[in-house]
Amino acid sequence: MFTHAVTCRARQLLVEKRDEKAREAIEKAKHEEVERRKLGQDTAKLKQWKEERERKEFENSYKKQKEEDRLAREKVRADLERDRSVIVLFLYLLRIFTKFINYLPQ
């Protein structure tokens, strides 16, 4: 009878041990799932942050390029205006010179 009680107790301890390991495995699986989800969320946040940063860099680059283009157009316009002024001055002087030449005795 004693051996039977010991055997039953041993079996009971084995069952309890097995159940404890199963509970620990379940808890570990839950913990790993929580960590996996947290990692996924962190990865998504990092990806979103990176995309936002790249978008801002693109916008800044686009604005900078647009400003450079505007300044280049202004420079071309100023050069054209200066050239027009030189041409107008040249034509004016040519007219005066032509009149002067026509007034000279021949």
C-alpha positions as CSV (number, residue, x, y, z in Angstrom):
1,M,0.0,0.0,0.0
2,F,2.8,2.4,0.8
3,T,4.4,1.8,-2.6
4,H,1.1,2.4,-4.2
5,A,0.7,5.7,-2.4
6,V,4.3,6.6,-3.3
7,T,3.7,5.7,-6.9
8,C,0.4,7.7,-7.0
9,R,2.2,10.6,-5.4
10,A,5.0,10.4,-7.9
11,R,2.6,10.2,-10.8
12,Q,0.7,13.2,-9.3
13,L,4.0,15.1,-9.1
14,L,4.8,14.2,-12.7
15,V,1.4,15.4,-13.8
16,E,1.8,18.6,-11.8
17,K,5.3,19.1,-13.2
18,R,4.0,18.5,-16.8
19,D,1.1,20.9,-16.2
20,E,3.5,23.5,-14.8
21,K,5.8,23.2,-17.9
22,A,2.7,23.5,-20.1
23,R,1.6,26.7,-18.3
24,E,5.1,28.1,-18.6
25,A,5.2,27.3,-22.3
26,I,1.8,29.0,-22.7
27,E,3.0,32.0,-20.8
28,K,6.3,32.1,-22.7
29,A,4.3,31.9,-26.0
30,K,2.1,34.7,-24.9
31,H,5.1,36.8,-23.9
32,E,6.8,36.1,-27.2
33,E,3.6,37.0,-29.1
34,V,3.4,40.3,-27.2
35,E,7.1,41.0,-28.0
36,R,6.6,40.1,-31.6
37,R,3.6,42.5,-31.9
38,K,5.5,45.3,-30.1
39,L,8.4,44.8,-32.4
40,G,6.1,44.9,-35.4
41,Q,4.5,48.2,-34.1
42,D,8.0,49.6,-33.5
43,T,9.1,48.6,-37.0
44,A,6.0,50.2,-38.5
45,K,6.6,53.4,-36.5
46,L,10.2,53.5,-37.6
47,K,9.2,52.9,-41.2
48,Q,6.6,55.7,-41.0
49,W,9.1,58.1,-39.4
50,K,11.7,57.2,-42.1
51,E,9.1,57.8,-44.9
52,E,8.1,61.1,-43.3
53,R,11.8,62.2,-43.1
54,E,12.4,61.3,-46.7
55,R,9.2,63.2,-47.8
56,K,10.4,66.3,-45.9
57,E,13.9,66.0,-47.4
58,F,12.3,65.7,-50.9
59,E,10.1,68.7,-50.2
60,N,13.0,70.7,-49.0
61,S,15.1,69.6,-52.0
62,Y,12.2,70.5,-54.3
63,K,11.7,73.9,-52.7
64,K,15.4,74.6,-52.9
65,Q,15.5,73.6,-56.6
66,K,12.5,75.7,-57.3
67,E,14.1,78.7,-55.6
68,E,17.3,78.2,-57.6
69,D,15.3,78.0,-60.8
70,R,13.5,81.2,-59.9
71,L,16.8,83.0,-59.2
72,A,18.2,81.7,-62.5
73,R,15.1,83.0,-64.4
74,E,15.5,86.4,-62.6
75,K,19.2,86.5,-63.6
76,V,18.3,85.7,-67.3
77,R,15.6,88.4,-67.2
78,A,18.0,90.9,-65.8
79,D,20.6,90.0,-68.4
80,L,18.0,90.4,-71.2
81,E,17.0,93.8,-69.8
82,R,20.6,94.9,-69.6
83,D,21.2,93.7,-73.1
84,R,18.0,95.5,-74.3
85,S,19.3,98.7,-72.6
86,V,22.7,98.3,-74.3
87,I,21.0,97.8,-77.7
88,V,18.7,100.8,-77.2
89,L,21.7,102.9,-76.2
90,F,23.7,101.6,-79.2
91,L,20.8,102.4,-81.6
92,Y,20.4,105.8,-80.1
93,L,24.1,106.6,-80.4
94,L,24.1,105.2,-84.0
95,R,21.2,107.6,-84.9
96,I,23.1,110.5,-83.4
97,F,26.3,109.5,-85.2
98,T,24.4,109.1,-88.5
99,K,22.9,112.6,-88.1
100,F,26.3,114.0,-87.2
101,I,27.8,112.4,-90.3
102,N,25.0,113.8,-92.5
103,Y,25.7,117.3,-91.2
104,L,29.3,117.2,-92.0
105,P,30.4,118.9,-95.3
106,Q,31.1,116.6,-98.1
